[in-house]
Amino acid sequence: MISPAFAQTSATGGAGLFDLLLPMVAVFGIFYLLVFRPQQKRMKDHQAMINAVKRGDTVVTSGGIIGKVVRVGADGELKVEIADGVQVRIVKGTISEVRSRGEPLKEKVKADASASGDGDGAKPSA
């Protein structure tokens, strides 16, 4: 006649600890490579940019104010000229972008101006 069917049971008694942790470790590894590492690189580059700000640089603050650096303070502050005769103090950490680097040396500007003369006697326009 027909014998009753019995369900087979696993010999181990359930999933092992290694089987549960391996996918979790893989997910965290992928998450680190795709999220944390690029974010750390961006933060490092931004910090280097902030530390390299010097007089004459054009900067953009996180509030959208564009100005030219007049003075760099040792206390983490900058004096930025946002209009003719209008200077504000800002914290270095609020800089989001440095648009142009420094201003040329005055001796170099004079040398470039004298070297660029046409020789036709025309005065350069100011």
ABEGO torsion letter per residue (X at the ends): XBBBBBBBBBAAGEBBAAAAAAAAAAAAAAAAAAAAAAAAAAAAAAAAAAAABBBGBBBBBAAGBBBBBABBBAAGBBBBBABBGBBBBBBAAABABBABBEBBBAAAAAAAAAAABAGAGBBBBX
